[in-house]
Amino acid sequence: MAQSTQLQSGFWFKNTFKILFWCCLIGYLLFYTPYGLENGDMGSIFGISWSMYNGYFPHLDFYYIKPALPPYFHSLLLYVTEDHAYLLNRGFYFVQVFSFSFLAVKLVSRQWLNLTSEERYFLSALAAVVTIHNYPPMPWNTIDGVFFGVIGLYILLSYQRWYQIALAAFFIALSVLSKQSFYFFPVMIASYLALQKDFKKLFILVGFGLFFAGCFAGLLLSQGAWDAFYAQTFSFTSGRSLYKAGFKSYALAFKSQALWLIPLGGILYFFRKRIPVQASYVVLNLAIVGYLIYLFFNPDSYHTVKAWLYQVWFLLAVLFGLLMRRKDKGFSLLLLLLGLSWCASISNGFKTPVHFAVAMVIATYALLIKLPKVELSKGSAAAVLLAFVVCFSIGYQTVYNDSDRSELTYAMGEVFPRLAGIKSDAETHQQYQELKTLSEQYDNFTVVPSMTLAHYVTDTKNPIGVDWVFDHHLAGEIEKHYQILVDKKVTVFLEPFEDHPNNYEESARLSVLIKERWIMVDQTPYFRVYQPPNL
């Protein structure tokens, strides 16, 4: 009996961070997946998935300003179960983040740092926790781009046979088709292979990459959708957008934070020289945690300053990688992963590299632990991981664009069975109840401007295929979409949009046109029902 107890305790001690890794993933699935339901982001990709599942071809049958791989990818679960596909996709978000975090760390361990099993699981869990709390659980194109990109990179650098490189090229192509910002990733990979002088792998990768690009172009051409794809995907993505998101925002972040970064650097140098390296690693991470908690309690500056924090962290990691690459070519891989983080940060929304936090987490660990060849104790590592979990648990008490977690007690499955397992607040529950009542009265309808799950939950087909009618999601073609609604004699459930924080009166002008030109035939607390004058 005593020997059995010793064996069990030995197993738990030996596999501490492997167990914590899986406990974190399961914990997020159980305690984070169900909470929160806002009408925009949390259904924007899945609403398009529902349209594609119902036979709409992207760019041709409806406007879509990004490559349409993510909504197609997330529609696959609809073929398994229509009623639970959305909830499963929310949980799959956590699976994606933990998976690409683990694969990236494992790749670094294989190719460069030679991490122990416990180090791999510790860094994977830490990077996943830091990444997760920047979006709510939902299908999202940035996460898909990272997910496919890491899988492709892992296969490419881990195997040598031509068919394995072809498979890697396939996943990298999927990454490229997730979002325009990932167009740069294959160029970064090709540059990395050239620097490594692995020209055979480079030529095979380029060849299959061109083949898959040709297949995609052929599909669009065969459907007569090439011109529409090109016009729509570049309607809101310009060189100016790249400059603002990919360069200017980083420069502003460094400029805005320089006054405290320079003194902080001096303090860290002082600690680095006078206290054990292990302690300096813990102190640095706890300082980041403390700063994030401070931001959580100052919501007016939270999103902007948090983005700056991660951007500066990224810049310091890049500087570290460039300096160290002169001594160790293995740092090229760190720079490549930082490049993927940069691709993920190019956005018109949350411009931050933390959507793929692995590279920044690894850079910090390499600087303070691996390069001095210090062994981080399990207690210190557990304290760092626990600190970040607690930190983001505090931040998650106010769910993304929703109410405090304590108010999310209303079971949305009571209104629509397809939302079973999801809890939101009283306001959202009432709004969806009104949607259910109105959808039973009017059979040819759409919701404007931003109730992105409306057609999925009501099991209807969107007449215009676009659930989020911001001007940029319509590629600026406001009058064209207005005319489609008129020609199809669609009844519009118009959400109150005046004085909305997202400035819908300027950014969602289709709503304004409907209000100005159509006839209001009904009204509820959350909707005004409009029909075209000639109906």
MOKAZI-V101313 format. One record per helix or strand of 2 or more residues. SS is the DSSP state (A for helix, B for strand). FROM is the first residue (numbers start at 1). TO is the last residue. Records with the same first field share a line. If there is no record, write none. Layout:
BEGIN
SS: FROM-TO ; FROM-TO
END
This chain:
BEGIN
A: 2-14 ; 16-31 ; 41-53 ; 69-79 ; 85-113 ; 117-132 ; 141-158 ; 162-176 ; 180-195 ; 199-222 ; 226-233 ; 239-274 ; 277-296 ; 299-325 ; 331-345 ; 353-356 ; 358-370 ; 378-395 ; 405-407 ; 412-414 ; 417-419 ; 426-441 ; 454-457 ; 472-474 ; 478-487 ; 504-507 ; 509-517
B: 410-411 ; 423-424 ; 445-448 ; 491-494 ; 519-523 ; 528-531
END
